[in-house]
Amino acid sequence: MTQVLEVRSLRKHFPLRRGLLGRVAAHVKAVDDVSFTIARGETLSLVGESGCGKTTTSRCILRAITPTSGEIRFRGESGQEIDVAGLSRKQLRPLRRQMQMIFQDPFSSLNPRMTIAEIIGEPLLVNGMTDTATRNQRVAELLELVQLPHAYLNRFPHAFSGGQRQRIGIARALALHPSLIVADEPVSALDVSVQAQIVNLMLDLQDRLGLAYLFVAHDLSVVKHVSHRVAVMYVGRIVEIAPTASLFDTPRHPYTEALLSAVPVPDPRRRAQRIVLEGDVADPTHPPTGCHFHPRCRYAEDRCRIETPELVEVAPNHAVRCLRVRELFLSGVAAQA
């Protein structure tokens, strides 16, 4: 499979300034040494608790914010790899059309003063499609692609349901034929029944158009359904990355095991063995020494407080950041069910 995106040692540190002179007192390490790849037609999901760095990672990849260091190597239409991290705003502009985003809130991401034809057609207009008839024809094709009637072209966002608004957002993201789409919690603001419709639409579009998805989410049931691979983040670092089936059946990191224990078991006769983590997520400004997860880990030993674990491959395409990975046998969703 052709690789669309490769992220190497990505970091994003936000300075904390204090005092009248605004001196830098510390840094919030929102993203700290993150690496992964995404191939054409593949979905990689980023999961973890709020504040773990998922959204910051996705925004760095799109260059909505500038990373502190690292490489974001994107393979464009020409087939040439380009390091997006080091480009200027002017150099980025031709690549913007190849990397698009689907937002979490489908209402606030749409301009209430613009019609659907204007919202979906705006990226086309900005990128040189000035002929109104040609542009409207492309907008009509996009509406059909996301299963909305042409009659909706001249309506405003307030006239639509949440699911319909998200379909409009997806159509806008597809307007310029992107190869990579970053979906930041695209179904979390929708009803459960509508979530299924949007997820299935995204999967169908991926099959038809060969899209690569970076899917940012916290609902592991949705993640299991849409993902080819899953990366688990904790305090700015990936602690486990693996194919979806492998991660859900045989997790190798204690944090992953705890997250999976919260996934509902579809059997009323079985009681899930929920693992409740003590304490709060570590402060990314002053993370714990050694393994960042050790203050909440029920398997932690003295060395976990001192030694910093590296991300090591423990099985084909399955990498884990844990000092005790060879010793622990953890429970997955399959084992609980």
N, C-alpha and C positions, 0 to 999 in steps of 0.2 A: 504493500500500500504506500502511496505517495505521502510523504510527511508534509503537512501544511504549516505546523508551528512547532518550534523547539525553544523552550525556555531554559536558560542555564544560569544557575546561581543568582536568581533575581532577589533583589533587596529593595525595600522602601522603608526608610527611617524618617520619621517626622520630628523636627527639632522642637523641644519645649523651651521657650524663652521666659526668663524671669528678670525682675528688677527694672529700674528706669531705663537702663541702657539696652534692655532686651537681649542679654547674653544667653547663649545656649547652655542650659543647665543639665539637660539630658535629652535622649532620643527615644521616641516610641518606635520600637522595632515591629512595625505592622506586618511586614513580610521580610523573612530572614532566611536567605539561602534556599529558594524554591526552584526546583528543576522538574520538567516533564515535557512530553511531546504529545502532539495530536496529529493523527493521520487523516487523510481525506475520507469522508464518510464515517468518521468515528465520533463518538461522544465520550468525553472525559468529564466526570462530575467532580466538583470540589465540595466537600462536606466538612462540617464541624460546627461547634457552638458559635453563637454571635460574638464577634470581636476577634475571631481567630485569624482573620486576614484574607478571607475568600474574596470579598468584593474588591478590596484593595489590589489583590493580585490581578483580577479581571480588568480593572481600570488601568493598571500599569500596562497590560498587554495591548489595550486599545490606545494607549498613550493619552488617556483622559487626564492622567497624572504622570509625571516624569519619575521613573525609578531612580533610586539612589545609585545602584550598580547592577551589573548582570547583563545578560544578552537575551533579546527577544527576537529570534530568527524566524521570519515569516517568508514562506515561499509564495510569491505572487503569481500573477497570470503568465508572466514570461518564463516561469520556472526557476528564476534566479532567487537565491536566498538573500534576504535583506535584514540587517539588524535594526529593528524598529526602535530599539532603546536609544540609539545614538543619533536619530534623525531630528532635524529642525522642523518647525511647524510647516514651512514651505515644502520641504522634502516629504513630509508625511501626507500632504493633501492628496496626491495620486493614489496612495494606499488606503485612504479612508473608505473608499467605495468597496474595497475587497474585504474589509473587516467591519462588521456591523453588530449592533447590540439590540437585544429584546429586554425591555425594562420590567421591573417588578410590578409597578402600579400602572395599569393600562390607561387610567384616566388622567393622571397628572403628566404622563409622558406625551399626551396629545394636546395640541393647541386648541382651546375651546372656541376660538374665533375663526378657525379655518375649517373648510369643508373636508370631507374625506378625500375628494379628488385633489385638493390642494396639499393635504398632509402627505399622502402617498407620493404625489407628483413633485414635491419640493426637492428631494434628493436628485431627481432627474433634471429639474430645472437648474439647480446649482451646478450640475456636472455637464451642462451644455445642451440639453434637449429643450430648445426654446420653442419648437413648433407645438402649439397647443393641441392640435388634433393627434399628432403622433404620441404626445405625452399622455393624453387621455386614453388612447388605445392601450398603451402599456399599463396604465393604472387599472383599466378594466380587466386586463389579463391577470394582473396581480390579485384583484378581488376574486376572480374565478379560482385562482390557485389556492386561496385561503377559504374558499367555499362561502363567499358572500355575494349577494345579487348585485348586478350593475346598477339597480335602482337606488342603491345607497350612496352613489357618488356625490350627490349634492347635499347630503345631510351633515349635521354637525355631531361631534362626539357625544354630547349629552343625550342624544336620541338612541344610544346603543347600550346594551347590557355589558357587563364586565368581560364576558367571554368574547363578544363581538369586538369590543375595543382592543382586546389583545390580538385578535386576528388582524385588525387593522395595523397594529404595531408590527406584527410579523410581516405583513405585506410591505410595509415601509422598509423594513430591514432587508427584504429580498429585492427591492427595486433595482439595485445596481449590480445584481448577479454576484454577491459576495461568495468567497470560498470558506470563510470562518465567521461563525456567529457566536457571540458571547451572550448567553441567556442568564440574567441575574435574577434568580427566584421568579421565573416567568409565570408560575401558576399559584404562588402562595397567597395571592390576594383574591383568588377565585373560589367559588363553591366547589365541593368535591366532584360532583357530576360534571361540571364544566372543566375542571382540571383534566379529567380523563380525555375529553374531547380535544383540548389544546395539545396535550402531550401526544396523542395519536396523530394529530395534524403535523406536529413537528417531526415525528418519526417518518410519516409519509413523505414530507418534503425532503427529508434527508435522503431517503431512498431514491427519490426522483431526481434530485439536483446534486447529489454527492456532497452535501454540506458537512463541514466539520463543526461540532458544537463543543464549546466550553460551558458546561451546565453547572451553575452555582446554586446550591440548594441545601436545605436542612431536613427535608422530608425524605427519609431513607426508602420509604415504600415507592415513591416516585422515582428516586434515583435508581433503584433496582430495576425498574421497568425500562428506563430510557438509556442506561449507560452501557458502554462496552468496558470501560475501566473507571475506577473510582480512586480519588486521592483524598485522604483524610488529613485535615490540617488542625494543628494545635499551636497557639501562640506564635503564629507566623511561619511555622515550619510544617512540611509534609512529614507525618509520622508513619504513614503507610500508603502504598499505592499498588494496586493489583487489578487484574480482571475482575469484573463484577461478581461472577459466580464464586470465584476463589475467595474474595474478600468476605462475602456474606456467609459462605459455608465454613471457612476456616480462617478467621481473623488471626493475625499474629501479634497485634499490638493491644495492650490492655485498654487503651482509650477507644479503639475501634470496637472492642468487645462490649464496652459500656454503652456506646452509641447503639449498637445492634440490639442490645437487651431491651431497648425502648421501642423496637419495632413490634407492632401488634401481631400476635399469633392468630391466624384465622381458624381457630378451633376452640369453641367455648369450654371444652372439657379439659383443656390444658391451661395452667397458670404460668405466665411468663416469669422467669427468674430475673427480675429487674435489678440491675446494678446501679445503685445510687452513689454518685461521686460526691465525696465530702469537699467542702470548701468551694471557692470561686475559681474561675479561670485565672491563670497567672497574669500578673501585670506585665505587659510587653515593654514597659519602660524599665523595669527592674526584674527580669525573669529569674527564676530560681537557678542556682548553679547546677551543673550536671544535667540530668534529664529534666526538661521543663515540666514534665508530667509527674515527677516523683512525689510531690506533696499530696496528690490525690490518688495515687496508684496503690492498690492493695497488695501488689506484688513487689513493691520497692524494697531494695536492700541498701546497705550503707554505700556501696559503690555507685548506686544510682544518684546519690546526692553529690558525687564528686566528678565522675567521668561523664563526658558528653558523648552520647551515642551518635554514630554516623548512620546514614541511610544505606543499608546493605541489602543485596539481593539474596533472599532465602529460598526462592523457588523461581522457575521461569516467569519473568515479567512481574514478580512479586517482591517488592522491596519494603523494608521495615526499619524504623529508627528506634531500637530497643536493645539494651545490653543483655537482657535475659531471653531474647527471642528463641534461642536454641533449646531453652529449658521449659518454656511455658506451653501448655496445651489449653487453648482458650475455646470458649463456646461461641458458635455462630448461630444464625437464624435457623438453619436447617436442624441443628442439634436441639434447639428449643422446641421446634415444631413437632 
